[in-house]
């Protein structure tokens, strides 16, 4: 039973170690001290580890209950495991000890010592069931259509047949799809509404003890029969703390780890905290409703882009801690970024010329057409209101009339998904993942993060070809072409990539996962840190 308001065991970050008793002889005291320190380093456990999160609630942490963004996935991944995982160096075995590609099929050799948290054994049938179940009940973050079928060759060998070549299969499917317990989910007709304790029966390193939606808190306890060994963190807690207060919470000892503003990072490092700096895998962009006029015309979207001073946004909103976004989407420090795309340097005069080509005339402060001012609404949330205000000012200086509408992120995402908006500021990670992310963000993908832009057939053909191209050099060429066409059509407007900093007290080894957790989540909360 998941308990509410459970008393917290121990103190924040408390350490417990198995250390032999001192013999008390002065002549051997130093040797014993060295021995004790070595034992502590290898056997220490952490009673409680607390992580700050500015949002708090990311949904019920079951595969179908969590909010479909990176932090929600991380909450779920503590309970449910995948076939493959990633650490700071790349792919590592998870539920599959090894795997191999055979034509358009992958064969996975599964672990024999993994058990579900209710004691039931894990077999290949659970993997087959998961593939079949997600075809009928799609998991929001992994496309079920990529796998044609699944076959259990024996109790601990499973073969997944693909519909064709798919270059990022290990990262985007095997390393992202949570495996479900057949003995529980086979009886569940509507998994999104399955919020019972049984819904949280996984094979991961932790079990949920308490979830408080209103307070935005989560409390997990270690699953000591985890197949990789009992986690060294015995209780893991997430609490809601704003980014502005995160550094103070660290310094006071209220939390052990947090995302912190880059301007605070140096002081925290001097104070003795471990500070990690991530690559530019998180993007802020302006979503555009290209299904309605006048946004459906690429020239209008280009005019909007010319009217936005992205460098000023970086200098003011980010206080210089970030870089402007490439119109091709991938960051300039990404190895796959194509620098040879249209740059759209700030040029309000060029924006005005494009609007005049579209039949608008400047009448006082604003452009008008048929006697009506050029007016639009921009959706913002509390975390990006400052950027929204600045973009509004820049657009109005050019002649666009802009109204800001502030709401929470879930409401914004819902309106974007339903195409009930004009413009919407949106931020997310994943940009350092496999370049398949371009297909998800431009074409068919996460509805509130994706432009869902199908008007350019050449662009969509390139997106399909690049994910099926197995030759790395040829694939890079296709990714280059995708970026050129995106910069040409601008179905969404990339603005900037913020610097990311993570600070922690050093009790555990935390790191940014290579290419991001699962589908590219750039957060330093890899569950392996809490285990080994």
C-alpha positions in Angstrom: 0.0 0.0 0.0 1.3 3.4 -0.9 1.4 5.5 2.2 0.7 9.2 2.6 2.6 11.6 4.8 5.1 8.9 5.7 7.6 10.0 8.4 11.1 10.4 6.8 13.7 7.9 8.0 16.9 9.4 9.2 18.3 12.8 8.3 19.1 14.3 4.9 22.0 12.6 3.3 22.8 10.6 6.4 25.4 7.9 5.8 25.6 4.5 7.5 28.6 2.3 7.1 29.8 -1.1 8.1 33.1 -0.4 9.9 35.1 -2.8 12.1 35.7 -1.8 15.7 39.0 -0.1 16.5 41.4 -2.4 18.4 42.7 0.5 20.5 46.4 -0.2 20.1 48.3 3.0 19.2 50.8 1.1 17.1 48.2 -0.1 14.6 45.7 2.8 14.9 46.7 4.4 11.6 46.4 1.1 9.7 43.0 0.5 11.2 41.9 4.0 10.2 42.9 3.4 6.6 41.1 0.0 6.6 38.0 1.6 8.0 37.9 4.3 5.4 38.3 1.7 2.6 35.4 -0.3 4.1 33.2 2.8 4.3 33.9 3.8 0.7 32.8 0.4 -0.6 29.9 -0.4 1.7 28.3 2.9 2.6 24.6 3.4 2.2 22.6 6.6 2.2 19.5 6.6 4.3 17.8 9.5 2.4 18.7 11.5 -0.7 16.5 14.5 -1.6 16.2 16.2 -5.0 14.7 19.6 -5.7 12.4 20.1 -8.6 10.8 23.4 -9.6 7.6 21.9 -11.0 6.9 19.3 -8.4 4.1 17.2 -9.8 4.9 15.1 -12.9 2.0 12.7 -12.6 1.4 9.2 -11.2 4.7 7.4 -11.9 3.3 4.5 -13.8 4.1 4.0 -17.5 0.7 5.4 -18.5 0.2 7.8 -15.6 3.2 10.0 -15.7 3.2 13.3 -17.6 4.9 12.7 -21.0 7.9 14.9 -20.4 11.4 14.0 -19.3 11.0 14.5 -15.5 7.8 12.4 -15.6 9.7 9.7 -17.4 12.4 9.8 -14.8 9.9 9.3 -11.9 8.5 6.3 -13.7 11.9 4.8 -14.7 12.9 4.5 -11.0 10.2 1.7 -10.8 10.2 0.2 -14.3 13.2 -1.0 -16.3 13.9 -1.2 -20.0 15.8 -3.8 -22.1 18.8 -1.5 -22.4 19.9 1.6 -20.5 22.5 4.4 -20.8 25.1 5.8 -18.4 27.7 8.5 -18.8 29.6 6.4 -21.4 26.8 5.0 -23.5 24.6 1.9 -23.7 24.7 -0.6 -20.8 22.7 -3.9 -20.3 19.5 -3.6 -18.3 16.9 -6.4 -18.5 18.8 -7.7 -21.5 22.3 -8.9 -20.8 23.2 -8.8 -24.5 21.6 -8.2 -27.9 22.4 -8.6 -31.6 21.0 -7.4 -34.9 19.8 -10.0 -37.4 18.6 -8.4 -40.7 15.6 -6.3 -39.5 15.3 -8.0 -36.2 16.9 -7.7 -32.8 17.5 -10.7 -30.5 17.8 -10.0 -26.8 19.2 -12.4 -24.2 17.4 -11.6 -21.0 18.5 -11.8 -17.3 17.5 -14.8 -15.4 17.8 -13.2 -12.0 15.3 -10.4 -12.4 12.0 -10.5 -10.6 8.9 -8.3 -10.5 8.6 -6.4 -7.2 5.7 -8.7 -6.2 8.0 -11.7 -6.4 6.8 -13.0 -9.8 9.5 -14.1 -12.2 10.4 -12.0 -15.3 10.4 -13.9 -18.7 10.5 -13.2 -22.4 6.7 -13.4 -22.3 6.6 -10.1 -20.5 8.5 -8.5 -23.3 6.2 -9.9 -26.0 3.2 -8.8 -24.0 4.6 -5.3 -23.7 5.1 -5.0 -27.4 1.6 -6.3 -28.2 0.0 -4.2 -25.4 1.6 -0.9 -26.5 0.3 -1.5 -30.0 -3.3 -1.5 -28.6 -2.5 1.1 -25.9 0.2 3.3 -27.3 2.8 4.5 -24.8 3.1 8.2 -25.4 6.9 8.4 -25.7 7.7 5.4 -27.8 6.0 4.6 -31.1 4.6 1.0 -31.2 4.5 0.9 -35.0 8.2 0.5 -35.2 8.1 -3.2 -34.1 6.2 -5.5 -36.5 6.0 -8.4 -34.0 7.7 -10.0 -31.0 8.5 -13.7 -30.4 9.7 -15.5 -27.3 12.4 -18.0 -28.5 12.6 -19.4 -25.0 11.9 -18.1 -21.4 14.9 -15.8 -21.6 15.4 -15.0 -25.3 13.1 -12.6 -27.2 13.2 -11.6 -30.9 11.8 -8.3 -32.0 11.0 -8.0 -35.7 11.0 -4.5 -37.2 9.0 -3.1 -40.0 12.2 -2.1 -41.7 15.6 -0.6 -41.0 15.5 1.8 -38.1 18.8 3.3 -37.0 17.9 4.5 -33.5 16.1 1.4 -32.3 18.3 0.7 -29.3 18.1 4.2 -28.0 14.5 5.1 -28.9 12.7 1.7 -28.3 14.9 -0.8 -26.4 16.3 1.9 -24.2 13.1 3.8 -23.6 10.1 1.4 -23.5 9.3 0.3 -20.0 8.6 -3.4 -19.8 5.2 -4.3 -18.3 4.2 -7.2 -16.1 1.9 -9.4 -18.1 0.3 -10.9 -15.0 -1.0 -7.5 -14.0 -1.5 -5.4 -17.2 -3.2 -8.2 -19.2 -6.3 -7.5 -17.2 -6.1 -3.7 -17.6 -8.4 -2.3 -20.4 -7.6 1.4 -19.7 -4.0 1.8 -18.5 -4.3 5.7 -18.2 -6.9 5.2 -15.5 -5.1 2.4 -13.8 -3.9 4.2 -10.6 -4.0 1.3 -8.2 -0.9 0.2 -6.2 -0.5 -2.8 -8.6 0.1 -0.3 -11.5 3.4 0.4 -9.9 4.8 -3.2 -10.0 8.0 -2.9 -11.8 11.5 -4.4 -11.8 13.4 -1.2 -11.2 15.6 -0.2 -8.2 12.9 1.6 -6.3 9.3 1.2 -5.1 6.9 4.2 -4.6 6.0 4.8 -1.0 4.3 8.2 -1.2 3.1 10.5 -3.9 1.5 13.9 -3.0 0.1 15.5 -6.2 -0.8 18.7 -4.4 2.6 19.2 -2.8 4.5 17.9 -5.8 6.4 15.4 -3.7 7.5 11.8 -4.3 9.1 9.3 -1.9 10.6 6.0 -3.0 12.3 3.2 -1.1 14.9 0.8 -2.3 13.9 -2.5 -3.8 16.6 -4.7 -2.2 16.1 -7.6 -4.6 17.0 -5.5 -7.6 18.9 -7.6 -10.1 21.9 -5.2 -10.2 22.1 -5.3 -6.4 20.4 -3.5 -3.5 20.4 0.3 -4.2 22.8 2.3 -2.0 20.2 5.0 -1.6 17.6 3.6 0.8 15.0 6.4 0.4 14.8 8.8 -2.5 12.7 11.9 -2.2 11.7 14.6 -4.7 10.4 17.9 -3.3 9.2 21.1 -5.0 11.7 24.0 -4.8 11.9 26.9 -7.3 15.0 27.3 -9.3 15.6 30.7 -7.5 15.5 29.0 -4.1 17.4 25.8 -5.1 20.9 27.1 -4.3 19.8 28.3 -0.8 18.1 24.9 -0.2 21.4 23.2 -1.0 23.4 25.4 1.2 21.0 24.9 4.1 21.1 21.1 3.7 17.4 20.9 2.9 18.1 19.1 -0.4 21.1 17.1 -1.7 20.8 18.0 -5.4 19.1 20.5 -7.7 19.2 22.3 -11.0 20.7 25.7 -10.2 20.9 29.0 -12.1 24.3 29.2 -13.9 25.2 32.4 -12.1 25.0 30.5 -8.8 27.2 27.6 -10.0 30.6 29.1 -9.3 29.7 30.1 -5.7 28.3 26.6 -5.0 31.5 25.1 -6.3 33.6 27.3 -4.0 31.3 26.2 -1.2 32.2 22.6 -1.8 29.3 21.3 -3.9 29.9 19.2 -7.0 28.7 21.3 -10.0 28.0 19.7 -13.4 27.5 21.6 -16.6 25.4 20.1 -19.3 25.6 20.5 -23.1 23.0 22.6 -24.9 20.4 19.8 -25.1 17.4 21.9 -24.0 15.8 24.3 -26.4 13.3 27.1 -26.1 11.3 27.8 -29.2 8.2 29.6 -30.3 5.5 27.2 -31.5 3.5 28.5 -34.5 0.0 27.4 -35.5 0.8 27.0 -39.1 -2.6 25.4 -39.8 -4.3 28.8 -39.7 -3.7 32.1 -41.6 -1.6 34.1 -41.7 0.8 31.7 -39.9 0.4 29.1 -42.7 2.6 31.1 -45.0 6.3 30.5 -44.6 7.0 34.1 -45.4 4.9 35.2 -42.5 6.8 32.9 -40.2 10.1 34.2 -41.5 8.9 37.8 -40.8 8.2 36.8 -37.2 11.6 35.3 -36.9 13.4 38.3 -38.4 11.6 40.5 -35.8 12.9 38.5 -32.8 16.4 39.4 -31.5 17.5 36.1 -30.2 20.9 37.3 -29.0 19.1 40.0 -26.9 17.0 37.2 -25.3 20.2 35.3 -24.4 21.8 38.4 -23.0 18.8 39.6 -21.0 16.6 36.6 -20.2 19.5 34.1 -19.7 21.9 36.8 -18.5 24.3 35.5 -21.1 24.2 31.9 -19.9 23.2 30.3 -23.2 23.5 30.4 -27.0 21.1 31.4 -29.7 19.4 28.6 -31.5 20.1 27.5 -35.0 17.1 27.8 -37.4 17.9 24.1 -38.2 17.1 23.1 -34.6 20.3 21.4 -33.5 22.6 23.4 -31.3 25.8 24.8 -32.7 27.9 22.6 -30.3 26.1 19.5 -31.5 28.3 17.3 -33.8 25.3 17.0 -36.2 24.5 20.7 -36.5 24.6 22.0 -40.0 26.1 25.5 -39.9 25.1 26.2 -43.5 21.5 27.2 -43.0 19.8 30.5 -43.3 20.7 32.4 -40.1 17.8 35.0 -39.8 19.9 37.6 -38.0 17.7 40.2 -36.3 16.4 42.4 -39.1 13.0 44.2 -38.3 13.3 46.0 -41.7 13.3 42.7 -43.5 10.4 41.5 -41.5 8.5 44.6 -42.6 9.3 43.9 -46.2 8.0 40.4 -46.0 4.8 41.6 -44.4 4.3 44.2 -47.2 4.8 41.4 -49.8 1.9 39.6 -48.0 -0.3 42.7 -48.4 0.1 44.3 -45.0 0.6 48.1 -44.6 2.0 50.0 -41.6 -0.8 52.1 -40.1 0.7 53.9 -37.1 2.2 51.4 -34.7 0.9 48.2 -36.2 0.6 46.5 -39.6 -2.9 46.2 -40.9 -4.7 44.3 -43.6 -8.2 45.0 -44.8 -8.5 47.5 -42.0 -7.7 45.0 -39.3 -4.5 45.1 -37.1 -2.1 42.3 -37.3 -2.9 40.8 -33.9 -2.0 37.5 -32.3 -1.9 35.8 -28.9 1.2 34.2 -27.3 0.8 31.5 -24.7 3.4 31.6 -21.9 3.9 29.9 -18.5 5.3 31.3 -15.2 8.8 30.0 -16.1 9.0 31.9 -19.4 7.0 35.0 -18.8 10.1 37.2 -18.9 11.0 35.8 -22.3 7.4 36.3 -23.4 7.4 39.9 -22.4 10.6 40.6 -24.3 9.5 38.8 -27.4 6.2 40.7 -27.3 8.1 44.0 -27.1 10.3 43.1 -30.0 7.4 42.0 -32.2 5.4 45.1 -31.3 8.4 47.3 -32.3 8.2 45.8 -35.7 4.4 46.2 -36.0 2.8 43.0 -34.7 0.1 43.4 -32.0 0.7 40.7 -29.4 -1.3 39.7 -26.3 0.3 37.4 -23.7 -1.8 34.7 -22.0 -0.2 33.1 -19.0 -1.2 29.6 -17.9 0.3 26.4 -16.5 2.4 24.1 -18.7 -0.2 21.4 -18.9 -2.9 23.8 -20.1 -0.5 25.3 -22.6 0.4 21.8 -23.9 -3.2 20.9 -24.2 -4.0 24.0 -26.3 -1.1 23.4 -28.5 -2.0 19.7 -29.0 -5.5 20.8 -30.0 -4.3 23.5 -32.4 -6.1 26.1 -30.3 -3.4 28.8 -30.2 -1.5 31.3 -32.3 2.0 31.3 -30.8 3.3 29.4 -27.7 6.6 29.5 -25.9 7.8 26.0 -25.2 11.0 24.5 -23.7 12.1 20.9 -23.6 15.2 18.7 -23.7 16.2 15.8 -25.9 18.1 17.8 -28.5 21.3 15.9 -27.9 19.7 12.5 -28.5 19.7 10.5 -31.7 18.8 12.8 -34.7 15.5 10.9 -34.9 14.5 13.7 -32.5 14.1 15.9 -35.7 11.4 13.6 -37.0 9.6 13.7 -33.7 9.8 17.5 -33.5 9.0 18.4 -37.1 6.7 15.6 -38.2 4.7 13.0 -36.3 5.8 13.0 -32.6 5.0 14.4 -29.2 2.0 16.6 -30.1 2.8 19.5 -27.9 6.5 19.6 -28.7 6.1 18.7 -32.4 5.3 21.1 -35.3 3.4 18.3 -36.9 4.3 19.8 -40.2 3.4 17.8 -43.3 3.1 20.5 -45.9 6.6 20.0 -47.3 6.8 16.5 -48.8 10.5 16.7 -49.5 11.2 17.5 -45.8 9.0 14.6 -44.6 10.6 12.2 -47.0 14.0 13.2 -45.7 12.8 12.6 -42.1 11.7 9.1 -43.0 14.9 8.3 -44.9 17.3 9.5 -42.2 15.8 7.3 -39.4 16.1 4.2 -41.7 19.6 5.0 -43.0 22.1 2.6 -41.2 25.2 4.2 -42.8 26.4 7.0 -40.4 28.0 9.2 -43.1 25.0 9.0 -45.4 22.7 9.6 -42.4 24.6 12.7 -41.5 24.1 14.1 -45.1 20.3 13.5 -44.7 20.3 15.2 -41.3 22.1 18.2 -42.9 19.4 18.4 -45.6 16.6 18.2 -43.0 18.1 21.2 -41.2 18.3 23.3 -44.4 14.6 22.7 -45.2 13.5 23.3 -41.6 15.3 26.7 -41.7 13.6 27.5 -44.9 10.1 26.7 -43.9 10.3 27.4 -40.1 7.3 25.5 -38.9 8.5 26.5 -35.5 10.9 29.2 -34.4 14.0 28.1 -32.5 15.1 30.8 -30.0 17.9 29.7 -27.7 19.5 26.9 -25.7 20.1 27.7 -22.1 23.1 26.6 -20.1 22.2 23.9 -17.6 23.9 23.4 -14.3 23.3 20.7 -11.7 24.7 20.9 -8.2 24.9 18.2 -5.5 26.6 17.5 -2.2 28.8 14.6 -3.6 27.2 11.8 -1.6 26.6 9.9 -4.8 28.2 10.0 -8.3 25.8 12.0 -10.4 26.3 12.8 -14.1 24.7 13.8 -17.3 23.9 10.7 -19.3 25.5 10.4 -22.7 22.9 11.6 -25.3 20.4 12.0 -22.4 18.3 9.6 -20.4 16.2 7.3 -22.6 15.0 9.4 -25.5 17.5 12.2 -24.6 16.3 13.8 -21.3 19.2 16.1 -20.3 18.8 15.8 -16.5 21.5 14.5 -14.1 19.2 12.0 -12.4 20.2 8.6 -13.9 18.9 5.9 -11.7 22.2 4.1 -11.9 23.6 6.8 -9.7 21.4 5.7 -6.8 22.3 2.0 -7.2 26.1 1.6 -7.7 
